[in-house]
Amino acid sequence: MIAQCLGQEFSKPVIDRTGLEGEFGFKLDYAVDHNSDSGSSLLIAVQEQLGLKLEAAKGPVEMPIADRAEKPSAN
C-alpha cells in the first residue's frame, strides 16, 4: 500500500521489495515545497521516520497493451 502511495507522489512506479506481509499503520510528516524538488523531503522523511530506503532500480512494470483497435460499428 505504501509503495502505491509513494508511486503516485513520485509519478513513477515503486516496487515493494521489503518482504513484509500484512497491514501496518504509519504516519509520515513531510513538507511539500513546489519551488524545489519536493521528492527530496519525502525521501528523507520515509528513511528517517519509517526506516525504509528508496533506491532507483530497473524492474518489471505492468503496462496495459492493446492488441488491436477497431472503429465502433453503427447500431
Jmol script that loads the backbone (N, CA, C; Angstrom):
load data "model"
ATOM      1  N   MET A   1       0.821  -1.193   0.000  1.00  0.00           N
ATOM      2  CA  MET A   1       0.000   0.000   0.000  1.00  0.00           C
ATOM      3  C   MET A   1       0.864   1.256   0.000  1.00  0.00           C
ATOM      4  N   ILE A   2       1.894   1.288   0.833  1.00  0.00           N
ATOM      5  CA  ILE A   2       2.756   2.473   0.862  1.00  0.00           C
ATOM      6  C   ILE A   2       3.488   2.640  -0.463  1.00  0.00           C
ATOM      7  N   ALA A   3       3.843   1.532  -1.107  1.00  0.00           N
ATOM      8  CA  ALA A   3       4.518   1.608  -2.401  1.00  0.00           C
ATOM      9  C   ALA A   3       3.618   2.281  -3.426  1.00  0.00           C
ATOM     10  N   GLN A   4       2.333   1.970  -3.410  1.00  0.00           N
ATOM     11  CA  GLN A   4       1.392   2.596  -4.339  1.00  0.00           C
ATOM     12  C   GLN A   4       1.270   4.088  -4.060  1.00  0.00           C
ATOM     13  N   CYS A   5       1.184   4.461  -2.798  1.00  0.00           N
ATOM     14  CA  CYS A   5       1.078   5.877  -2.428  1.00  0.00           C
ATOM     15  C   CYS A   5       2.325   6.645  -2.843  1.00  0.00           C
ATOM     16  N   LEU A   6       3.487   6.056  -2.599  1.00  0.00           N
ATOM     17  CA  LEU A   6       4.732   6.716  -2.987  1.00  0.00           C
ATOM     18  C   LEU A   6       4.844   6.817  -4.504  1.00  0.00           C
ATOM     19  N   GLY A   7       4.398   5.795  -5.199  1.00  0.00           N
ATOM     20  CA  GLY A   7       4.409   5.827  -6.656  1.00  0.00           C
ATOM     21  C   GLY A   7       3.572   6.951  -7.214  1.00  0.00           C
ATOM     22  N   GLN A   8       2.426   7.200  -6.591  1.00  0.00           N
ATOM     23  CA  GLN A   8       1.574   8.312  -7.025  1.00  0.00           C
ATOM     24  C   GLN A   8       2.240   9.648  -6.736  1.00  0.00           C
ATOM     25  N   GLU A   9       2.891   9.751  -5.608  1.00  0.00           N
ATOM     26  CA  GLU A   9       3.557  11.003  -5.224  1.00  0.00           C
ATOM     27  C   GLU A   9       4.726  11.315  -6.158  1.00  0.00           C
ATOM     28  N   PHE A  10       5.492  10.296  -6.527  1.00  0.00           N
ATOM     29  CA  PHE A  10       6.656  10.478  -7.388  1.00  0.00           C
ATOM     30  C   PHE A  10       6.318  10.389  -8.872  1.00  0.00           C
ATOM     31  N   SER A  11       5.100   9.971  -9.200  1.00  0.00           N
ATOM     32  CA  SER A  11       4.691   9.751 -10.591  1.00  0.00           C
ATOM     33  C   SER A  11       5.605   8.739 -11.278  1.00  0.00           C
ATOM     34  N   LYS A  12       6.081   7.778 -10.506  1.00  0.00           N
ATOM     35  CA  LYS A  12       6.911   6.688 -11.016  1.00  0.00           C
ATOM     36  C   LYS A  12       6.517   5.431 -10.266  1.00  0.00           C
ATOM     37  N   PRO A  13       6.668   4.278 -10.883  1.00  0.00           N
ATOM     38  CA  PRO A  13       6.345   3.041 -10.183  1.00  0.00           C
ATOM     39  C   PRO A  13       7.285   2.808  -8.995  1.00  0.00           C
ATOM     40  N   VAL A  14       6.738   2.329  -7.892  1.00  0.00           N
ATOM     41  CA  VAL A  14       7.521   1.965  -6.720  1.00  0.00           C
ATOM     42  C   VAL A  14       7.220   0.502  -6.421  1.00  0.00           C
ATOM     43  N   ILE A  15       8.251  -0.310  -6.375  1.00  0.00           N
ATOM     44  CA  ILE A  15       8.107  -1.746  -6.150  1.00  0.00           C
ATOM     45  C   ILE A  15       8.479  -2.059  -4.709  1.00  0.00           C
ATOM     46  N   ASP A  16       7.594  -2.756  -4.022  1.00  0.00           N
ATOM     47  CA  ASP A  16       7.826  -3.134  -2.627  1.00  0.00           C
ATOM     48  C   ASP A  16       8.689  -4.386  -2.591  1.00  0.00           C
ATOM     49  N   ARG A  17       9.912  -4.249  -2.134  1.00  0.00           N
ATOM     50  CA  ARG A  17      10.822  -5.386  -2.018  1.00  0.00           C
ATOM     51  C   ARG A  17      11.191  -5.647  -0.564  1.00  0.00           C
ATOM     52  N   THR A  18      10.345  -5.220   0.363  1.00  0.00           N
ATOM     53  CA  THR A  18      10.652  -5.403   1.783  1.00  0.00           C
ATOM     54  C   THR A  18      10.460  -6.842   2.227  1.00  0.00           C
ATOM     55  N   GLY A  19       9.541  -7.549   1.586  1.00  0.00           N
ATOM     56  CA  GLY A  19       9.226  -8.909   2.008  1.00  0.00           C
ATOM     57  C   GLY A  19       8.275  -8.945   3.187  1.00  0.00           C
ATOM     58  N   LEU A  20       7.851  -7.779   3.660  1.00  0.00           N
ATOM     59  CA  LEU A  20       6.925  -7.721   4.791  1.00  0.00           C
ATOM     60  C   LEU A  20       5.499  -7.962   4.314  1.00  0.00           C
ATOM     61  N   GLU A  21       4.751  -8.748   5.075  1.00  0.00           N
ATOM     62  CA  GLU A  21       3.366  -9.028   4.731  1.00  0.00           C
ATOM     63  C   GLU A  21       2.455  -8.466   5.805  1.00  0.00           C
ATOM     64  N   GLY A  22       1.217  -8.237   5.455  1.00  0.00           N
ATOM     65  CA  GLY A  22       0.242  -7.734   6.415  1.00  0.00           C
ATOM     66  C   GLY A  22       0.029  -6.246   6.261  1.00  0.00           C
ATOM     67  N   GLU A  23      -0.800  -5.727   7.137  1.00  0.00           N
ATOM     68  CA  GLU A  23      -1.123  -4.310   7.107  1.00  0.00           C
ATOM     69  C   GLU A  23      -0.439  -3.611   8.274  1.00  0.00           C
ATOM     70  N   PHE A  24       0.046  -2.413   8.021  1.00  0.00           N
ATOM     71  CA  PHE A  24       0.731  -1.628   9.029  1.00  0.00           C
ATOM     72  C   PHE A  24       0.157  -0.215   9.034  1.00  0.00           C
ATOM     73  N   GLY A  25       0.006   0.345  10.206  1.00  0.00           N
ATOM     74  CA  GLY A  25      -0.387   1.741  10.319  1.00  0.00           C
ATOM     75  C   GLY A  25       0.870   2.588  10.427  1.00  0.00           C
ATOM     76  N   PHE A  26       0.874   3.732   9.781  1.00  0.00           N
ATOM     77  CA  PHE A  26       2.030   4.613   9.865  1.00  0.00           C
ATOM     78  C   PHE A  26       1.588   6.058   9.674  1.00  0.00           C
ATOM     79  N   LYS A  27       2.408   6.963  10.161  1.00  0.00           N
ATOM     80  CA  LYS A  27       2.191   8.390   9.988  1.00  0.00           C
ATOM     81  C   LYS A  27       3.480   8.961   9.431  1.00  0.00           C
ATOM     82  N   LEU A  28       3.360   9.764   8.401  1.00  0.00           N
ATOM     83  CA  LEU A  28       4.532  10.323   7.740  1.00  0.00           C
ATOM     84  C   LEU A  28       4.350  11.825   7.614  1.00  0.00           C
ATOM     85  N   ASP A  29       5.238  12.589   8.222  1.00  0.00           N
ATOM     86  CA  ASP A  29       5.196  14.045   8.156  1.00  0.00           C
ATOM     87  C   ASP A  29       6.320  14.550   7.263  1.00  0.00           C
ATOM     88  N   TYR A  30       5.963  15.361   6.264  1.00  0.00           N
ATOM     89  CA  TYR A  30       6.965  15.983   5.405  1.00  0.00           C
ATOM     90  C   TYR A  30       6.366  17.237   4.789  1.00  0.00           C
ATOM     91  N   ALA A  31       7.226  18.140   4.390  1.00  0.00           N
ATOM     92  CA  ALA A  31       6.789  19.405   3.805  1.00  0.00           C
ATOM     93  C   ALA A  31       6.878  19.324   2.292  1.00  0.00           C
ATOM     94  N   VAL A  32       5.897  19.891   1.625  1.00  0.00           N
ATOM     95  CA  VAL A  32       5.905  19.951   0.169  1.00  0.00           C
ATOM     96  C   VAL A  32       6.298  21.366  -0.238  1.00  0.00           C
ATOM     97  N   ASP A  33       7.380  21.474  -0.988  1.00  0.00           N
ATOM     98  CA  ASP A  33       7.842  22.764  -1.496  1.00  0.00           C
ATOM     99  C   ASP A  33       7.758  22.697  -3.014  1.00  0.00           C
ATOM    100  N   HIS A  34       6.792  23.403  -3.576  1.00  0.00           N
ATOM    101  CA  HIS A  34       6.577  23.344  -5.026  1.00  0.00           C
ATOM    102  C   HIS A  34       7.658  24.090  -5.800  1.00  0.00           C
ATOM    103  N   ASN A  35       8.488  24.875  -5.109  1.00  0.00           N
ATOM    104  CA  ASN A  35       9.556  25.624  -5.773  1.00  0.00           C
ATOM    105  C   ASN A  35      10.850  24.832  -5.888  1.00  0.00           C
ATOM    106  N   SER A  36      10.914  23.681  -5.266  1.00  0.00           N
ATOM    107  CA  SER A  36      12.120  22.850  -5.349  1.00  0.00           C
ATOM    108  C   SER A  36      11.715  21.401  -5.548  1.00  0.00           C
ATOM    109  N   ASP A  37      12.675  20.524  -5.423  1.00  0.00           N
ATOM    110  CA  ASP A  37      12.418  19.089  -5.579  1.00  0.00           C
ATOM    111  C   ASP A  37      11.682  18.575  -4.347  1.00  0.00           C
ATOM    112  N   SER A  38      10.341  18.504  -4.426  1.00  0.00           N
ATOM    113  CA  SER A  38       9.552  18.080  -3.266  1.00  0.00           C
ATOM    114  C   SER A  38       9.817  16.629  -2.903  1.00  0.00           C
ATOM    115  N   GLY A  39      10.329  15.859  -3.856  1.00  0.00           N
ATOM    116  CA  GLY A  39      10.618  14.466  -3.575  1.00  0.00           C
ATOM    117  C   GLY A  39      11.722  14.273  -2.563  1.00  0.00           C
ATOM    118  N   SER A  40      12.672  15.221  -2.502  1.00  0.00           N
ATOM    119  CA  SER A  40      13.782  15.047  -1.573  1.00  0.00           C
ATOM    120  C   SER A  40      13.298  15.069  -0.126  1.00  0.00           C
ATOM    121  N   SER A  41      12.338  15.934   0.215  1.00  0.00           N
ATOM    122  CA  SER A  41      11.782  15.972   1.567  1.00  0.00           C
ATOM    123  C   SER A  41      11.069  14.665   1.877  1.00  0.00           C
ATOM    124  N   LEU A  42      10.348  14.144   0.908  1.00  0.00           N
ATOM    125  CA  LEU A  42       9.629  12.888   1.089  1.00  0.00           C
ATOM    126  C   LEU A  42      10.604  11.721   1.239  1.00  0.00           C
ATOM    127  N   LEU A  43      11.644  11.696   0.433  1.00  0.00           N
ATOM    128  CA  LEU A  43      12.645  10.628   0.544  1.00  0.00           C
ATOM    129  C   LEU A  43      13.286  10.614   1.921  1.00  0.00           C
ATOM    130  N   ILE A  44      13.645  11.788   2.419  1.00  0.00           N
ATOM    131  CA  ILE A  44      14.259  11.888   3.745  1.00  0.00           C
ATOM    132  C   ILE A  44      13.276  11.445   4.818  1.00  0.00           C
ATOM    133  N   ALA A  45      12.024  11.871   4.713  1.00  0.00           N
ATOM    134  CA  ALA A  45      11.009  11.502   5.703  1.00  0.00           C
ATOM    135  C   ALA A  45      10.775   9.999   5.729  1.00  0.00           C
ATOM    136  N   VAL A  46      10.705   9.370   4.573  1.00  0.00           N
ATOM    137  CA  VAL A  46      10.489   7.920   4.504  1.00  0.00           C
ATOM    138  C   VAL A  46      11.638   7.180   5.176  1.00  0.00           C
ATOM    139  N   GLN A  47      12.858   7.650   4.925  1.00  0.00           N
ATOM    140  CA  GLN A  47      14.017   6.965   5.506  1.00  0.00           C
ATOM    141  C   GLN A  47      14.119   7.224   7.012  1.00  0.00           C
ATOM    142  N   GLU A  48      13.963   8.463   7.431  1.00  0.00           N
ATOM    143  CA  GLU A  48      14.146   8.792   8.844  1.00  0.00           C
ATOM    144  C   GLU A  48      12.980   8.326   9.719  1.00  0.00           C
ATOM    145  N   GLN A  49      11.747   8.466   9.230  1.00  0.00           N
ATOM    146  CA  GLN A  49      10.584   8.165  10.064  1.00  0.00           C
ATOM    147  C   GLN A  49      10.125   6.717   9.957  1.00  0.00           C
ATOM    148  N   LEU A  50      10.286   6.109   8.787  1.00  0.00           N
ATOM    149  CA  LEU A  50       9.802   4.740   8.594  1.00  0.00           C
ATOM    150  C   LEU A  50      10.935   3.718   8.510  1.00  0.00           C
ATOM    151  N   GLY A  51      12.157   4.203   8.359  1.00  0.00           N
ATOM    152  CA  GLY A  51      13.292   3.298   8.260  1.00  0.00           C
ATOM    153  C   GLY A  51      13.353   2.563   6.933  1.00  0.00           C
ATOM    154  N   LEU A  52      12.730   3.117   5.911  1.00  0.00           N
ATOM    155  CA  LEU A  52      12.739   2.499   4.584  1.00  0.00           C
ATOM    156  C   LEU A  52      13.626   3.310   3.656  1.00  0.00           C
ATOM    157  N   LYS A  53      14.419   2.629   2.872  1.00  0.00           N
ATOM    158  CA  LYS A  53      15.300   3.300   1.922  1.00  0.00           C
ATOM    159  C   LYS A  53      14.772   3.050   0.517  1.00  0.00           C
ATOM    160  N   LEU A  54      14.570   4.131  -0.218  1.00  0.00           N
ATOM    161  CA  LEU A  54      14.118   4.016  -1.601  1.00  0.00           C
ATOM    162  C   LEU A  54      15.335   4.068  -2.505  1.00  0.00           C
ATOM    163  N   GLU A  55      15.447   3.085  -3.390  1.00  0.00           N
ATOM    164  CA  GLU A  55      16.566   3.016  -4.317  1.00  0.00           C
ATOM    165  C   GLU A  55      16.035   2.986  -5.735  1.00  0.00           C
ATOM    166  N   ALA A  56      16.658   3.760  -6.601  1.00  0.00           N
ATOM    167  CA  ALA A  56      16.300   3.731  -8.015  1.00  0.00           C
ATOM    168  C   ALA A  56      16.841   2.440  -8.624  1.00  0.00           C
ATOM    169  N   ALA A  57      16.006   1.744  -9.351  1.00  0.00           N
ATOM    170  CA  ALA A  57      16.417   0.494  -9.989  1.00  0.00           C
ATOM    171  C   ALA A  57      15.496   0.208 -11.164  1.00  0.00           C
ATOM    172  N   LYS A  58      15.931  -0.663 -11.997  1.00  0.00           N
ATOM    173  CA  LYS A  58      15.095  -1.113 -13.103  1.00  0.00           C
ATOM    174  C   LYS A  58      14.397  -2.391 -12.676  1.00  0.00           C
ATOM    175  N   GLY A  59      13.145  -2.529 -13.068  1.00  0.00           N
ATOM    176  CA  GLY A  59      12.400  -3.718 -12.712  1.00  0.00           C
ATOM    177  C   GLY A  59      11.176  -3.857 -13.587  1.00  0.00           C
ATOM    178  N   PRO A  60      10.460  -4.949 -13.444  1.00  0.00           N
ATOM    179  CA  PRO A  60       9.268  -5.158 -14.262  1.00  0.00           C
ATOM    180  C   PRO A  60       8.155  -4.199 -13.850  1.00  0.00           C
ATOM    181  N   VAL A  61       7.456  -3.696 -14.854  1.00  0.00           N
ATOM    182  CA  VAL A  61       6.338  -2.787 -14.620  1.00  0.00           C
ATOM    183  C   VAL A  61       5.165  -3.285 -15.439  1.00  0.00           C
ATOM    184  N   GLU A  62       4.017  -3.432 -14.792  1.00  0.00           N
ATOM    185  CA  GLU A  62       2.821  -3.842 -15.522  1.00  0.00           C
ATOM    186  C   GLU A  62       2.330  -2.686 -16.374  1.00  0.00           C
ATOM    187  N   MET A  63       2.022  -2.997 -17.643  1.00  0.00           N
ATOM    188  CA  MET A  63       1.587  -1.963 -18.566  1.00  0.00           C
ATOM    189  C   MET A  63       0.517  -2.552 -19.473  1.00  0.00           C
ATOM    190  N   PRO A  64      -0.633  -1.871 -19.585  1.00  0.00           N
ATOM    191  CA  PRO A  64      -1.667  -2.400 -20.476  1.00  0.00           C
ATOM    192  C   PRO A  64      -1.225  -2.276 -21.933  1.00  0.00           C
ATOM    193  N   ILE A  65      -1.542  -3.302 -22.728  1.00  0.00           N
ATOM    194  CA  ILE A  65      -1.190  -3.318 -24.143  1.00  0.00           C
ATOM    195  C   ILE A  65      -2.441  -3.633 -24.947  1.00  0.00           C
ATOM    196  N   ALA A  66      -2.698  -2.816 -25.958  1.00  0.00           N
ATOM    197  CA  ALA A  66      -3.842  -3.049 -26.839  1.00  0.00           C
ATOM    198  C   ALA A  66      -3.393  -3.950 -27.986  1.00  0.00           C
ATOM    199  N   ASP A  67      -4.076  -5.088 -28.161  1.00  0.00           N
ATOM    200  CA  ASP A  67      -3.742  -5.998 -29.258  1.00  0.00           C
ATOM    201  C   ASP A  67      -4.237  -5.476 -30.599  1.00  0.00           C
ATOM    202  N   ARG A  68      -5.375  -4.793 -30.563  1.00  0.00           N
ATOM    203  CA  ARG A  68      -5.914  -4.222 -31.799  1.00  0.00           C
ATOM    204  C   ARG A  68      -6.932  -3.150 -31.437  1.00  0.00           C
ATOM    205  N   ALA A  69      -7.246  -2.325 -32.419  1.00  0.00           N
ATOM    206  CA  ALA A  69      -8.249  -1.274 -32.245  1.00  0.00           C
ATOM    207  C   ALA A  69      -9.142  -1.262 -33.468  1.00  0.00           C
ATOM    208  N   GLU A  70     -10.422  -1.094 -33.264  1.00  0.00           N
ATOM    209  CA  GLU A  70     -11.386  -1.040 -34.365  1.00  0.00           C
ATOM    210  C   GLU A  70     -12.315   0.135 -34.162  1.00  0.00           C
ATOM    211  N   LYS A  71     -12.796   0.677 -35.276  1.00  0.00           N
ATOM    212  CA  LYS A  71     -13.783   1.742 -35.206  1.00  0.00           C
ATOM    213  C   LYS A  71     -15.091   1.134 -34.717  1.00  0.00           C
ATOM    214  N   PRO A  72     -15.855   1.861 -33.903  1.00  0.00           N
ATOM    215  CA  PRO A  72     -17.129   1.323 -33.436  1.00  0.00           C
ATOM    216  C   PRO A  72     -18.095   1.119 -34.605  1.00  0.00           C
ATOM    217  N   SER A  73     -18.895   0.053 -34.526  1.00  0.00           N
ATOM    218  CA  SER A  73     -19.871  -0.217 -35.594  1.00  0.00           C
ATOM    219  C   SER A  73     -21.120   0.623 -35.377  1.00  0.00           C
ATOM    220  N   ALA A  74     -21.781   0.954 -36.449  1.00  0.00           N
ATOM    221  CA  ALA A  74     -23.035   1.727 -36.357  1.00  0.00           C
ATOM    222  C   ALA A  74     -24.154   0.803 -35.881  1.00  0.00           C
ATOM    223  N   ASN A  75     -24.989   1.302 -34.985  1.00  0.00           N
ATOM    224  CA  ASN A  75     -26.084   0.476 -34.449  1.00  0.00           C
ATOM    225  C   ASN A  75     -27.255   0.506 -35.333  1.00  0.00           C
TER     226      ASN A  75
END
end "model"
wireframe off; spacefill off
backbone 0.3
color backbone group
